Amino acid sequence: MDPVLVGKAVLGLAFLGLAASAVLAVASKRFHVEVDPRVEQIAALLPGSNCGACGNPSCFASAEGIASGALPATACVAGGQEVADAIAELLGVDKCAVDAVVVARACGGGTLAARSFDYHGVPSCASAARLAGGPLVCQWGCLGFGDCVRACPFGALRLDERGLPVVDLARCTGCGVCVQTCPRASSGLLSLVPEDAPITVRCSAHSKPKERKSACAACCIACKKCERVCPSDAIHVVDMLAVVDYEKCTGCGACVEACPQQCIDLYGRGDRNAASADGAGARALSQADRVAQTG
């Protein structure tokens, strides 16, 4: 090979490299975009889970929105009050209260729920729901394949021996990713409730009580016993289903004790298992539904 040609080729490539470097250097200065230094500071305060609960695809995108003023300091649902306060302090704005929520499951069926057919397809709630609405007779019940468990970015859900998701309240941030994932969330199967919600009803069926009882042994039968014993008028049977008014509920446990179906549980962060003020002991949570609680 001619060494002269090789030398020319090397010099030519070197010249092209220098020219490209010069162009990039000029472009970097001319098109330089100033980045708000607070963006990275805010991003460092966020959980970094990229759960999307704030409506943004990533925590960094959320930080950009907060720094620009497009999003409030309380935009991070998963971060809760602590993160909101830290961001407000960083930005020098007034602190605002965050409505802390956790997820609750409105189904106690699992292995107690009747099946209309045996499902042997992809072990996914979404896939099972596409096949004739799913194998459960109850069209509101938990399908039990754990889509919500796999979707939770904080490891706050697990499936118990009944095939039902159990919430670890110490880890749940109320991001709502599991609710968005559940194919039956629109029926109220999974929902976000106040973090100190004293009780939860483990049924979301709206069929006639006789029909739902044949589909699940743990359903609400609309007997209204919970409604009659509640001293705070905090629970009523609406559309044939017990519904809790959390603004009135004190967590006394009277409804839990009175429910013949045992489909009402004490719930929420904090110790709700003590005896009520009038001396009536509340039914303890079953081992499967016992959750990690924080003060």
N, C-alpha and C positions, 0 to 999 in steps of 0.2 A: 504494500500500500504506500502511496506517495506521501511522505512525511509533510510535504508542503500543504497538501489538501487537508490532511488531518489537523494541522495547525490552524488553517483557515476556518475549519469547522468549529474548533474549540473557541477561537476568537469570536466567531459569529454567535455561538451560544452564550458566551460570556457577555457580549454586547446586549443580546436580547434580555438576559437576566437583569443587567443593570437598568435597562430601559423600563422593564416591568416593575422593578423595585421603585424607580423614580415615580412612575405613574401611580403606584399604590401609596407612596408616601404623600404625594400631592392630594390624592383622593381622600386619604384618611384625615387630612387637615381640613379640606374643603367641606367634606360631608360629615364631619364629626358632630355627634349629637351629645349634648350635655346630659348626663344621667344624674337624677336627683340622688344624692348620697344617702338620703333617708330610706330609699327603696331597699337597699341591702340591709340596713339596720332593722327595718320592719320585717323583712323576710327572715332575719335571724330570730325574731321573736315568735314567728308563726310555727306551728307544729311540724310543718314540712311533710305532712301526710299526703298532700295533693288530692284530698278526698273529693273536691269539687262542690262541697256543700254551700260555698259562698257564691257559686255560679261561675267561677273562673276555672280554667283548666289546670292551674297550678298555683302553689302558694306565692311564687314570685309574681305571677300576673296579679294576684290579689294585692300583694305589696305595692305594686305599681299603681293600682287603682286607689288604694288608701292614701299613698303619698301625693297623688294628684288631686285628691279630694272627691274623686268620682265614687268612692266607697267610704262608708263611715268607719270609725275606729273599731266598731263592733262587728265588722263584716265577717270575721272568722268565727264560724259557728263552733268548730271543734276546739278552738282555743279557750272559749268561755270567758268568764269575767276577768281572770288573771291576765290573759293575753290582751284583752280589750283595754284594761287599765294601763298596762305597760305601753301599749301603742299610743293611748291618749296622752300619757306623760311624755313620751318621746316627741309627739307632735305639738304638745302644749295646748291641747284642747280639753274641754270639759269631759270628765268621765261619765259614762252612761251605764245604766244597769242592763245586763244581758239576761234575757229570759232563758234560763237553763232548762234544757229538756233532755229526756232519755227515751229510748224506744221501749215499747211494751207490746207483748204478744197477746192478742185476743183470741186464743184458741187453747183448749185443754184436751183436745182429741188425741192426736198421735195414734198409738196402738189401740185406743178405745174407739176410734172412728171407723165406721163401716166402709168397706170398699165395694165399688160396683164392678170392678174388674181388676185383674192382676197386671201391673205395669212392669215391663221388662226392658224398657227403652233406656235412653241416656239418663243417668242419675242426676237429673236437673229439674227443679220445680218449673222453670220456664218451658222446658221440653215436654214435661208431663202435662202441663196445662194446655198445651196445643193439641193434645190427643183427647178429644171428646170432653175437654174441660178438666181432665185429670181423673185419677182412679177413685177419689173420694166421693161418697154419696153426697156429703155436705159440700156445696160449691163455695163455701166461705172458709173452709178449714185449711189448716197448714198441710202442705203436701209432703213436707219432711225430708226433702233432698238436700237441704243446706245451702241454697244459693245465697241466702243472706249471710250465713256464716263465712263463706268464702269471700264475699264482697266486703265485709267489715275491715276497714284499714287499721283498726285498733285492736283486733283480736278480742272483741267484747262479747262475742256470741259463740256458743257451742251447742251441738245437738246432744240431747240426753238420751237415755235408754228408750224413751217413748218416741224418739224421732222428732222431738220438738226443740226449737231454738230457745236456749236459756240465756238471759242477759246478765253479764257481769257489770253491775252498775258502777263499780270502781273504775272500769275502763271505758264505759260508754260515754261518748262526748256529745251525743245527740246530733251527729252530722247528717243523719237521715239516709246514708248510702244504702243501708239494708232495706229501708222502706221503698226506695226507688227501684231496688232490685227485685223485690218480692212481686210475683205476678198477681198476687191477690191483695196487695196493699190497698187498692182502691176500695175494697170491701171493708177495710178497717182491721184486717188481720194483723198488720204491723202499723203502729202509729207512734207519733212523738207525744209524750205527756210531760207535765212539769216534773222536774227531777225529784221533788219531794211529794209526788202524787201518793197519797196514803194507801190506796187500793187500786186494783185493776180487775176488770171483768174478763174472764178467760173464754169468751164466746163472742162471735161477731155474726152469727147466723140470723137471718131475717125471715126464715120460713115459719110456718105454723109450728108451735111447740111440739105437737104430736109427731110431725114429720121430722123435725130436727132431733127429737129424742130417739127415733128409730135409726138415725144416722150417726148419733154420737152419744155415748153414755155420760159425757161430762158437759153437756150443753146447758145453757140457760133455758128454763122452761117457763119463764115469764110468770112465776107464781106470785110475785110481788111481796114475798116475805121480807126481802131486804129493804124494800121501800117502807114497809110498815114498821120495822124496828129501828130505822135510822132516826136518831134524835136530832139530827141537823138538817133533815129534809134534803140530803145531798145525793140521794140515789133514787131514780125513778125508772119505771119500765116504759120505754118509748119504742113504738113500732115492734112490740113484743120482745124487747131486749133491754136488760138493765143498763142504764147509762149513768155515769158518775159526774156530778158537778164538783170539780176540784176546788172551786172557790169556797164551797161550803163544807166539804169533807174534812173531818178532824182526825180521821184514822182511828176511831174508837174500836173498830173491829166488830161492831154489832151485826153488820150485814154479812161479814165473813162467817160468823158463828151461825147465823140463821139460814144461810143458803143450803138447801137440801142436796144440791148437786155438787157442792164444793167447787163452784166455778168462779168464786171471788177470792182473791188473794191479797194479803197485805203486800205492799210494794213501796218503792221509792227509797231514796238515800236517807239514811237515818234509822234509828231503832224503832220500828213500828210494831214490834212483837210483844210489847209489854201489855199488862192488863189495862183495860180502859178505866176512865176516871170513876165510873160507878161500880167498879169491882167485877165487871163481867170480863172474863178472860177471852181473848181473841184466839181463834184457831191458828195454830202454828203453821207456817209454810211447810209444804211437803219437801222432802229432801231434794227432789228434782227441781223444784222451783225456788229453792233457797239461793239467794244471790249475795254477792259480796256487797256490803253496805259501808258507806262512809258517813261520818258525822256531818 
